[in-house]
Amino acid sequence: MAMDPCEEFFVTGSAEGDIKVWGLSQHQLIKTYQGEHYKGSMFSRTPSAGVLQLHVTNEGQLFSAGADGTLRVRLISDENHMSPHVSYYEFANAQASKSFSLS
């Protein structure tokens, strides 16, 4: 779970790989990203937790790390708390400009 720095919403991740954004003022679900991280592990063939870590920055970026070996970042707009048009970059993608190592 991660809270945004302005304390307007918080984000949860599930073992199924889904990410949900919850509004604090409305006390309701704002947005769901289904299957954001595959329910599995890049280290073994046995299923494991889908979403492992979440972080929200002051700039409105949502970072998520998954058991599928990916680190994704979404830009969350302030318009109406959440814009339906959200972009993300998948760092595991071959077109990513930087590579990351866990070692």
MMTF fields as JSON, N, C-alpha, C and O atoms, coordinates in Angstrom:
{
  "mmtfVersion": "1.0.0",
  "mmtfProducer": "UNKNOWN",
  "numBonds": 411,
  "numAtoms": 412,
  "numGroups": 103,
  "numChains": 1,
  "numModels": 1,
  "chainsPerModel": [1],
  "groupsPerChain": [103],
  "chainIdList": ["A"],
  "bondAtomList": [4, 2, 8, 6, 12, 10, 16, 14, 20, 18, 24, 22, 28, 26, 32, 30, 36, 34, 40, 38, 44, 42, 48, 46, 52, 50, 56, 54, 60, 58, 64, 62, 68, 66, 72, 70, 76, 74, 80, 78, 84, 82, 88, 86, 92, 90, 96, 94, 100, 98, 104, 102, 108, 106, 112, 110, 116, 114, 120, 118, 124, 122, 128, 126, 132, 130, 136, 134, 140, 138, 144, 142, 148, 146, 152, 150, 156, 154, 160, 158, 164, 162, 168, 166, 172, 170, 176, 174, 180, 178, 184, 182, 188, 186, 192, 190, 196, 194, 200, 198, 204, 202, 208, 206, 212, 210, 216, 214, 220, 218, 224, 222, 228, 226, 232, 230, 236, 234, 240, 238, 244, 242, 248, 246, 252, 250, 256, 254, 260, 258, 264, 262, 268, 266, 272, 270, 276, 274, 280, 278, 284, 282, 288, 286, 292, 290, 296, 294, 300, 298, 304, 302, 308, 306, 312, 310, 316, 314, 320, 318, 324, 322, 328, 326, 332, 330, 336, 334, 340, 338, 344, 342, 348, 346, 352, 350, 356, 354, 360, 358, 364, 362, 368, 366, 372, 370, 376, 374, 380, 378, 384, 382, 388, 386, 392, 390, 396, 394, 400, 398, 404, 402, 408, 406],
  "bondOrderList": [1, 1, 1, 1, 1, 1, 1, 1, 1, 1, 1, 1, 1, 1, 1, 1, 1, 1, 1, 1, 1, 1, 1, 1, 1, 1, 1, 1, 1, 1, 1, 1, 1, 1, 1, 1, 1, 1, 1, 1, 1, 1, 1, 1, 1, 1, 1, 1, 1, 1, 1, 1, 1, 1, 1, 1, 1, 1, 1, 1, 1, 1, 1, 1, 1, 1, 1, 1, 1, 1, 1, 1, 1, 1, 1, 1, 1, 1, 1, 1, 1, 1, 1, 1, 1, 1, 1, 1, 1, 1, 1, 1, 1, 1, 1, 1, 1, 1, 1, 1, 1, 1],
  "groupList": [{"groupName": "MET", "atomNameList": ["N", "CA", "C", "O"], "elementList": ["N", "C", "C", "O"], "formalChargeList": [0, 0, 0, 0], "bondAtomList": [1, 0, 2, 1, 3, 2], "bondOrderList": [1, 1, 2], "singleLetterCode": "M", "chemCompType": "L-PEPTIDE LINKING"}, {"groupName": "ALA", "atomNameList": ["N", "CA", "C", "O"], "elementList": ["N", "C", "C", "O"], "formalChargeList": [0, 0, 0, 0], "bondAtomList": [1, 0, 2, 1, 3, 2], "bondOrderList": [1, 1, 2], "singleLetterCode": "A", "chemCompType": "L-PEPTIDE LINKING"}, {"groupName": "ASP", "atomNameList": ["N", "CA", "C", "O"], "elementList": ["N", "C", "C", "O"], "formalChargeList": [0, 0, 0, 0], "bondAtomList": [1, 0, 2, 1, 3, 2], "bondOrderList": [1, 1, 2], "singleLetterCode": "D", "chemCompType": "L-PEPTIDE LINKING"}, {"groupName": "PRO", "atomNameList": ["N", "CA", "C", "O"], "elementList": ["N", "C", "C", "O"], "formalChargeList": [0, 0, 0, 0], "bondAtomList": [1, 0, 2, 1, 3, 2], "bondOrderList": [1, 1, 2], "singleLetterCode": "P", "chemCompType": "L-PEPTIDE LINKING"}, {"groupName": "CYS", "atomNameList": ["N", "CA", "C", "O"], "elementList": ["N", "C", "C", "O"], "formalChargeList": [0, 0, 0, 0], "bondAtomList": [1, 0, 2, 1, 3, 2], "bondOrderList": [1, 1, 2], "singleLetterCode": "C", "chemCompType": "L-PEPTIDE LINKING"}, {"groupName": "GLU", "atomNameList": ["N", "CA", "C", "O"], "elementList": ["N", "C", "C", "O"], "formalChargeList": [0, 0, 0, 0], "bondAtomList": [1, 0, 2, 1, 3, 2], "bondOrderList": [1, 1, 2], "singleLetterCode": "E", "chemCompType": "L-PEPTIDE LINKING"}, {"groupName": "PHE", "atomNameList": ["N", "CA", "C", "O"], "elementList": ["N", "C", "C", "O"], "formalChargeList": [0, 0, 0, 0], "bondAtomList": [1, 0, 2, 1, 3, 2], "bondOrderList": [1, 1, 2], "singleLetterCode": "F", "chemCompType": "L-PEPTIDE LINKING"}, {"groupName": "VAL", "atomNameList": ["N", "CA", "C", "O"], "elementList": ["N", "C", "C", "O"], "formalChargeList": [0, 0, 0, 0], "bondAtomList": [1, 0, 2, 1, 3, 2], "bondOrderList": [1, 1, 2], "singleLetterCode": "V", "chemCompType": "L-PEPTIDE LINKING"}, {"groupName": "THR", "atomNameList": ["N", "CA", "C", "O"], "elementList": ["N", "C", "C", "O"], "formalChargeList": [0, 0, 0, 0], "bondAtomList": [1, 0, 2, 1, 3, 2], "bondOrderList": [1, 1, 2], "singleLetterCode": "T", "chemCompType": "L-PEPTIDE LINKING"}, {"groupName": "GLY", "atomNameList": ["N", "CA", "C", "O"], "elementList": ["N", "C", "C", "O"], "formalChargeList": [0, 0, 0, 0], "bondAtomList": [1, 0, 2, 1, 3, 2], "bondOrderList": [1, 1, 2], "singleLetterCode": "G", "chemCompType": "PEPTIDE LINKING"}, {"groupName": "SER", "atomNameList": ["N", "CA", "C", "O"], "elementList": ["N", "C", "C", "O"], "formalChargeList": [0, 0, 0, 0], "bondAtomList": [1, 0, 2, 1, 3, 2], "bondOrderList": [1, 1, 2], "singleLetterCode": "S", "chemCompType": "L-PEPTIDE LINKING"}, {"groupName": "ILE", "atomNameList": ["N", "CA", "C", "O"], "elementList": ["N", "C", "C", "O"], "formalChargeList": [0, 0, 0, 0], "bondAtomList": [1, 0, 2, 1, 3, 2], "bondOrderList": [1, 1, 2], "singleLetterCode": "I", "chemCompType": "L-PEPTIDE LINKING"}, {"groupName": "LYS", "atomNameList": ["N", "CA", "C", "O"], "elementList": ["N", "C", "C", "O"], "formalChargeList": [0, 0, 0, 0], "bondAtomList": [1, 0, 2, 1, 3, 2], "bondOrderList": [1, 1, 2], "singleLetterCode": "K", "chemCompType": "L-PEPTIDE LINKING"}, {"groupName": "TRP", "atomNameList": ["N", "CA", "C", "O"], "elementList": ["N", "C", "C", "O"], "formalChargeList": [0, 0, 0, 0], "bondAtomList": [1, 0, 2, 1, 3, 2], "bondOrderList": [1, 1, 2], "singleLetterCode": "W", "chemCompType": "L-PEPTIDE LINKING"}, {"groupName": "LEU", "atomNameList": ["N", "CA", "C", "O"], "elementList": ["N", "C", "C", "O"], "formalChargeList": [0, 0, 0, 0], "bondAtomList": [1, 0, 2, 1, 3, 2], "bondOrderList": [1, 1, 2], "singleLetterCode": "L", "chemCompType": "L-PEPTIDE LINKING"}, {"groupName": "GLN", "atomNameList": ["N", "CA", "C", "O"], "elementList": ["N", "C", "C", "O"], "formalChargeList": [0, 0, 0, 0], "bondAtomList": [1, 0, 2, 1, 3, 2], "bondOrderList": [1, 1, 2], "singleLetterCode": "Q", "chemCompType": "L-PEPTIDE LINKING"}, {"groupName": "HIS", "atomNameList": ["N", "CA", "C", "O"], "elementList": ["N", "C", "C", "O"], "formalChargeList": [0, 0, 0, 0], "bondAtomList": [1, 0, 2, 1, 3, 2], "bondOrderList": [1, 1, 2], "singleLetterCode": "H", "chemCompType": "L-PEPTIDE LINKING"}, {"groupName": "TYR", "atomNameList": ["N", "CA", "C", "O"], "elementList": ["N", "C", "C", "O"], "formalChargeList": [0, 0, 0, 0], "bondAtomList": [1, 0, 2, 1, 3, 2], "bondOrderList": [1, 1, 2], "singleLetterCode": "Y", "chemCompType": "L-PEPTIDE LINKING"}, {"groupName": "ARG", "atomNameList": ["N", "CA", "C", "O"], "elementList": ["N", "C", "C", "O"], "formalChargeList": [0, 0, 0, 0], "bondAtomList": [1, 0, 2, 1, 3, 2], "bondOrderList": [1, 1, 2], "singleLetterCode": "R", "chemCompType": "L-PEPTIDE LINKING"}, {"groupName": "ASN", "atomNameList": ["N", "CA", "C", "O"], "elementList": ["N", "C", "C", "O"], "formalChargeList": [0, 0, 0, 0], "bondAtomList": [1, 0, 2, 1, 3, 2], "bondOrderList": [1, 1, 2], "singleLetterCode": "N", "chemCompType": "L-PEPTIDE LINKING"}],
  "groupTypeList": [0, 1, 0, 2, 3, 4, 5, 5, 6, 6, 7, 8, 9, 10, 1, 5, 9, 2, 11, 12, 7, 13, 9, 14, 10, 15, 16, 15, 14, 11, 12, 8, 17, 15, 9, 5, 16, 17, 12, 9, 10, 0, 6, 10, 18, 8, 3, 10, 1, 9, 7, 14, 15, 14, 16, 7, 8, 19, 5, 9, 15, 14, 6, 10, 1, 9, 1, 2, 9, 8, 14, 18, 7, 18, 14, 11, 10, 2, 5, 19, 16, 0, 10, 3, 16, 7, 10, 17, 17, 5, 6, 1, 19, 1, 15, 1, 10, 12, 10, 6, 10, 14, 10],
  "groupIdList": [1, 2, 3, 4, 5, 6, 7, 8, 9, 10, 11, 12, 13, 14, 15, 16, 17, 18, 19, 20, 21, 22, 23, 24, 25, 26, 27, 28, 29, 30, 31, 32, 33, 34, 35, 36, 37, 38, 39, 40, 41, 42, 43, 44, 45, 46, 47, 48, 49, 50, 51, 52, 53, 54, 55, 56, 57, 58, 59, 60, 61, 62, 63, 64, 65, 66, 67, 68, 69, 70, 71, 72, 73, 74, 75, 76, 77, 78, 79, 80, 81, 82, 83, 84, 85, 86, 87, 88, 89, 90, 91, 92, 93, 94, 95, 96, 97, 98, 99, 100, 101, 102, 103],
  "secStructList": [7, 3, 3, 7, 6, 6, 1, 1, 3, 3, 3, 3, 3, 7, 6, 6, 1, 7, 3, 3, 3, 3, 3, 6, 6, 6, 6, 3, 3, 3, 3, 3, 3, 6, 6, 1, 1, 7, 1, 1, 7, 1, 1, 7, 1, 1, 7, 7, 7, 1, 3, 3, 3, 3, 3, 3, 7, 6, 6, 1, 3, 3, 3, 3, 3, 3, 6, 6, 1, 7, 3, 3, 3, 3, 3, 7, 7, 7, 4, 4, 4, 1, 7, 1, 7, 7, 3, 3, 3, 3, 6, 6, 1, 6, 6, 7, 1, 1, 7, 7, 7, 7, 7],
  "xCoordList": [0.842, 0.0, 0.895, 1.965, 0.438, 1.184, 0.197, -0.866, 0.567, -0.251, 0.385, 1.608, -0.452, 0.132, 0.545, -0.075, 1.584, 2.103, 1.074, 1.195, 0.074, -0.955, -2.097, -3.014, -2.038, -3.038, -4.448, -5.422, -4.542, -5.838, -6.287, -7.485, -5.33, -5.661, -4.568, -3.468, -4.887, -3.872, -4.02, -5.061, -2.964, -2.889, -2.622, -1.793, -3.333, -3.11, -2.752, -3.161, -1.986, -1.627, -2.041, -2.088, -2.343, -2.826, -1.901, -1.051, -2.093, -1.346, -1.727, -0.977, -2.875, -3.312, -2.666, -2.837, -1.923, -1.248, -2.033, -1.619, -3.166, -3.994, -3.559, -3.072, -3.741, -3.472, -4.756, -5.414, -5.11, -6.323, -5.978, -5.163, -6.621, -6.438, -7.729, -8.814, -7.597, -8.741, -8.712, -7.67, -9.85, -9.956, -10.223, -11.057, -9.519, -9.725, -10.93, -11.642, -11.172, -12.306, -13.638, -14.65, -13.643, -14.874, -15.083, -16.195, -14.022, -14.063, -14.561, -15.419, -14.005, -14.415, -13.269, -12.268, -13.45, -12.487, -12.541, -13.614, -11.363, -11.285, -10.889, -11.479, -9.896, -9.35, -8.787, -8.219, -8.948, -8.372, -7.512, -7.932, -6.305, -5.417, -5.303, -4.519, -6.079, -6.098, -4.899, -4.502, -4.328, -3.224, -1.984, -1.225, -1.771, -0.608, 0.698, 1.664, 0.717, 1.883, 1.394, 0.512, 1.973, 1.596, 1.756, 2.713, 0.821, 0.896, 1.877, 1.492, 3.12, 4.151, 5.491, 5.571, 6.52, 7.853, 8.81, 8.719, 9.727, 10.726, 11.814, 12.625, 11.841, 12.885, 12.475, 13.336, 11.188, 10.733, 9.422, 8.8, 9.018, 7.769, 6.577, 5.447, 6.803, 5.704, 5.101, 5.83, 3.773, 3.123, 3.501, 3.698, 3.597, 3.871, 3.12, 2.358, 3.328, 2.608, 2.817, 3.937, 1.752, 1.825, 2.483, 3.515, 1.898, 2.446, 3.242, 2.707, 4.516, 5.388, 5.59, 5.685, 5.658, 5.987, 5.293, 5.172, 4.83, 4.196, 4.785, 5.147, 4.883, 5.37, 4.766, 4.73, 4.289, 3.743, 4.641, 4.945, 5.071, 5.962, 5.171, 3.969, 5.868, 5.259, 4.821, 3.918, 5.455, 5.144, 3.978, 3.636, 3.365, 2.222, 2.582, 1.773, 3.783, 4.189, 3.893, 4.173, 3.327, 3.071, 4.049, 3.96, 4.981, 5.931, 5.378, 4.891, 5.454, 5.042, 6.055, 6.506, 6.401, 7.313, 6.54, 5.763, 6.757, 5.999, 6.872, 8.064, 6.247, 6.933, 7.29, 8.073, 6.718, 7.042, 8.368, 8.784, 9.04, 10.345, 10.284, 11.312, 9.106, 8.992, 8.858, 8.321, 9.362, 9.165, 8.434, 8.95, 7.242, 6.439, 6.194, 6.132, 6.058, 5.722, 4.588, 4.641, 3.578, 2.423, 2.406, 2.732, 2.025, 1.848, 0.376, -0.475, 0.077, -1.301, -1.605, -0.947, -2.596, -2.968, -3.805, -4.468, -3.772, -4.55, -5.987, -6.837, -6.272, -7.613, -8.638, -8.572, -9.584, -10.631, -10.036, -10.62, -8.896, -8.154, -7.471, -6.351, -8.123, -7.512, -7.983, -9.186, -7.069, -7.425, -7.612, -6.861, -8.607, -8.755, -7.637, -7.427, -6.926, -5.823, -4.512, -4.003, -3.983, -2.774, -1.74, -2.049, -0.52, 0.538, 1.454, 1.568, 2.102, 3.078, 4.268, 4.172, 5.361, 6.579, 6.936, 6.974, 7.188, 7.584, 9.093, 9.596, 9.809, 11.261, 11.823, 12.983, 11.031, 11.501, 11.432, 11.977, 10.768, 10.609, 11.969, 12.807, 12.173, 13.455, 13.715, 14.867, 12.685, 12.855, 13.142, 13.303, 13.208, 13.469, 14.853, 15.781, 14.989, 16.25, 17.283, 18.475, 16.859, 17.795, 17.509, 16.371, 18.536, 18.325, 18.583, 19.373, 17.917, 18.028, 18.47, 18.072, 19.28, 19.734, 19.38, 19.526, 18.914, 18.559, 19.749, 19.632, 20.886, 22.044, 22.929, 23.938],
  "yCoordList": [-1.169, 0.0, 1.242, 1.251, 2.284, 3.544, 4.704, 4.655, 5.746, 6.957, 8.042, 8.169, 8.825, 9.925, 11.02, 11.154, 11.812, 12.817, 13.866, 14.428, 14.139, 15.134, 14.522, 15.227, 13.224, 12.473, 12.615, 12.723, 12.613, 12.629, 11.224, 10.966, 10.312, 8.941, 8.003, 8.434, 6.705, 5.698, 4.591, 4.46, 3.794, 2.78, 1.431, 1.318, 0.404, -0.951, -1.856, -1.615, -2.898, -3.895, -5.265, -5.51, -6.164, -7.487, -8.592, -8.377, -9.775, -10.952, -11.357, -12.076, -10.905, -11.186, -10.251, -10.443, -9.237, -8.305, -7.045, -6.24, -6.853, -5.664, -4.531, -4.768, -3.292, -2.097, -1.29, -1.069, -0.849, -0.05, 1.256, 1.295, 2.328, 3.66, 4.021, 3.977, 4.379, 4.67, 6.131, 6.64, 6.809, 8.199, 8.289, 7.556, 9.186, 9.354, 10.233, 9.983, 11.258, 12.141, 11.485, 11.72, 10.663, 10.01, 8.65, 8.122, 8.088, 6.746, 5.72, 4.893, 5.785, 4.839, 4.558, 5.274, 3.495, 3.119, 4.132, 4.447, 4.643, 5.633, 4.981, 5.271, 4.107, 3.536, 2.154, 1.914, 1.242, -0.096, -0.347, -0.085, -0.857, -1.283, -2.798, -3.3, -3.528, -4.982, -5.588, -5.146, -6.614, -7.339, -6.51, -6.779, -5.506, -4.624, -5.403, -5.136, -6.349, -7.229, -8.668, -9.04, -9.466, -10.862, -11.587, -11.35, -12.46, -13.252, -14.395, -15.484, -14.138, -15.136, -14.57, -13.452, -15.311, -14.874, -15.13, -16.149, -14.203, -14.408, -15.366, -15.827, -15.672, -16.52, -17.984, -18.859, -18.261, -19.644, -19.784, -18.792, -21.001, -21.246, -21.311, -21.501, -21.161, -21.205, -19.82, -18.83, -19.74, -18.432, -17.778, -18.453, -16.475, -15.721, -14.401, -14.172, -13.544, -12.268, -11.463, -11.371, -10.882, -10.096, -8.747, -8.466, -7.889, -6.562, -6.657, -7.041, -6.308, -6.418, -5.099, -5.079, -3.99, -2.694, -1.578, -1.634, -0.549, 0.63, 1.882, 1.893, 2.956, 4.244, 5.359, 5.259, 6.426, 7.589, 8.783, 9.051, 9.506, 10.654, 11.953, 11.987, 13.021, 14.358, 14.828, 15.656, 14.305, 14.694, 13.908, 14.093, 13.042, 12.266, 11.008, 10.494, 10.507, 9.262, 8.103, 8.174, 7.041, 5.82, 4.759, 4.302, 4.363, 3.3, 2.002, 1.964, 0.937, -0.375, -1.415, -1.409, -2.308, -3.406, -4.703, -4.86, -5.633, -6.871, -8.104, -8.055, -9.221, -10.506, -10.962, -11.896, -10.306, -10.629, -10.021, -10.199, -9.3, -8.72, -7.343, -6.832, -6.719, -5.4, -4.31, -4.522, -3.146, -1.923, -0.979, -0.625, -0.573, 0.302, 1.616, 1.686, 2.66, 3.974, 4.556, 4.587, 5.01, 5.662, 7.107, 7.415, 7.991, 9.39, 9.594, 9.407, 9.976, 10.153, 11.637, 12.41, 12.043, 13.447, 13.9, 13.091, 15.198, 15.778, 16.092, 16.282, 16.15, 16.519, 15.551, 14.346, 16.091, 15.289, 14.133, 13.051, 14.36, 13.409, 12.32, 11.92, 11.838, 10.804, 10.984, 10.993, 11.124, 11.222, 9.818, 8.909, 9.625, 8.305, 7.998, 6.841, 9.024, 8.828, 8.834, 9.89, 7.656, 7.506, 6.779, 5.786, 7.276, 6.621, 5.868, 6.219, 4.841, 4.13, 3.714, 3.586, 3.514, 3.04, 1.719, 1.627, 0.731, -0.555, -0.671, -0.77, -0.66, -0.661, -1.98, -2.038, -3.032, -4.305, -4.323, -5.224, -3.337, -3.232, -2.987, -2.263, -3.585, -3.447, -2.017, -1.66, -1.193, 0.175, 1.145, 2.341, 0.663, 1.546, 2.168, 1.526, 3.414, 4.123, 3.753, 3.978, 3.193, 2.803, 1.375, 0.913, 0.683, -0.667, -0.679, 0.112, -1.573, -1.676, -3.078, -4.049, -3.183, -4.479, -4.633, -3.695, -5.816, -6.084, -6.582, -6.775, -6.794, -7.336, -6.268, -6.577],
  "zCoordList": [0.0, 0.0, 0.0, 0.609, -0.691, -0.729, -0.692, -1.31, 0.043, 0.156, -0.701, -0.744, -1.385, -2.14, -1.158, -0.103, -1.48, -0.552, -0.126, 0.963, -0.952, -0.609, 0.195, 0.618, 0.403, 1.164, 0.592, 1.335, -0.75, -1.424, -1.807, -1.924, -2.003, -2.371, -1.888, -1.541, -1.87, -1.604, -2.633, -3.277, -2.78, -3.823, -3.177, -2.275, -3.645, -3.157, -4.327, -5.462, -4.036, -5.034, -4.543, -3.338, -5.474, -5.089, -5.589, -6.452, -5.023, -5.453, -6.873, -7.533, -7.345, -8.713, -9.728, -10.932, -9.262, -10.161, -10.45, -11.285, -9.774, -9.979, -9.06, -7.954, -9.528, -8.728, -8.663, -9.679, -7.457, -7.267, -6.572, -5.651, -7.037, -6.465, -5.739, -6.318, -4.46, -3.598, -3.177, -2.765, -3.277, -2.849, -1.363, -0.831, -0.69, 0.747, 1.051, 2.024, 0.24, 0.516, 0.141, 0.801, -0.918, -1.352, -0.69, -0.689, -0.132, 0.463, -0.547, -0.239, -1.767, -2.801, -3.766, -3.806, -4.538, -5.562, -6.703, -7.217, -7.095, -8.168, -9.49, -10.53, -9.446, -10.68, -10.397, -9.332, -11.357, -11.27, -12.497, -13.624, -12.273, -13.352, -13.233, -12.427, -14.029, -13.937, -14.644, -15.722, -14.013, -14.62, -14.86, -15.79, -14.034, -14.198, -14.067, -14.781, -13.167, -12.999, -13.001, -12.227, -13.874, -14.02, -12.692, -11.955, -12.399, -11.167, -11.396, -11.822, -11.114, -11.311, -10.915, -10.406, -11.139, -10.764, -11.907, -12.592, -12.11, -13.153, -12.677, -13.481, -11.366, -10.811, -10.73, -10.643, -10.757, -10.688, -11.439, -11.819, -11.643, -12.356, -11.409, -11.858, -10.138, -9.182, -9.03, -8.964, -8.974, -8.811, -7.492, -6.482, -7.514, -6.293, -6.369, -7.308, -5.399, -5.336, -6.606, -7.108, -7.125, -8.352, -8.141, -8.75, -7.277, -6.988, -5.692, -4.652, -5.76, -4.594, -3.868, -2.641, -4.611, -4.009, -4.769, -5.992, -4.035, -4.63, -4.01, -2.833, -4.822, -4.314, -5.161, -6.387, -4.509, -5.2, -4.899, -3.736, -5.943, -5.773, -5.684, -5.949, -5.306, -5.262, -6.644, -6.762, -7.688, -9.064, -9.643, -10.811, -8.86, -9.33, -10.09, -10.862, -9.881, -10.522, -9.583, -8.386, -10.133, -9.381, -9.86, -11.0, -9.0, -9.299, -8.735, -7.605, -9.526, -9.04, -9.498, -10.644, -8.577, -8.883, -8.721, -7.779, -9.649, -9.621, -9.593, -9.895, -9.222, -9.204, -10.614, -10.788, -11.62, -13.006, -13.444, -14.589, -12.533, -12.835, -13.46, -13.905, -13.51, -14.118, -13.064, -11.977, -13.421, -12.656, -13.589, -14.648, -13.204, -14.058, -13.348, -12.121, -14.157, -13.6, -14.423, -15.652, -13.733, -14.362, -13.913, -12.767, -14.816, -14.472, -14.171, -15.041, -12.944, -12.506, -12.509, -11.812, -13.289, -13.424, -12.24, -11.592, -11.962, -10.873, -11.269, -10.399, -12.568, -13.015, -12.457, -12.7, -11.706, -11.074, -10.279, -10.214, -9.689, -8.863, -9.686, -9.367, -10.73, -11.564, -12.996, -13.257, -13.904, -15.313, -15.878, -15.526, -16.752, -17.368, -18.357, -18.721, -18.789, -19.731, -18.954, -18.579, -18.721, -17.925, -18.767, -19.426, -18.742, -19.5, -18.552, -17.378, -19.06, -18.239, -19.094, -20.315, -18.43, -19.069, -18.41, -17.183, -19.186, -18.64, -18.809, -19.928, -17.69, -17.749, -18.247, -18.653, -18.225, -18.756, -20.28, -20.919, -20.856, -22.301, -22.959, -22.422, -24.1, -24.802, -25.259, -25.504, -25.381, -25.839, -24.699, -24.941, -23.475, -22.337, -22.478, -22.972, -22.045, -22.219, -21.168, -21.378, -20.045, -18.996, -18.575, -18.65, -18.135, -17.63, -16.134, -15.618, -15.457, -14.012, -13.653, -14.299, -12.639, -12.17, -10.704, -9.921, -10.334, -8.946, -8.141, -6.93, -8.782, -8.058, -7.482, -6.849]
}
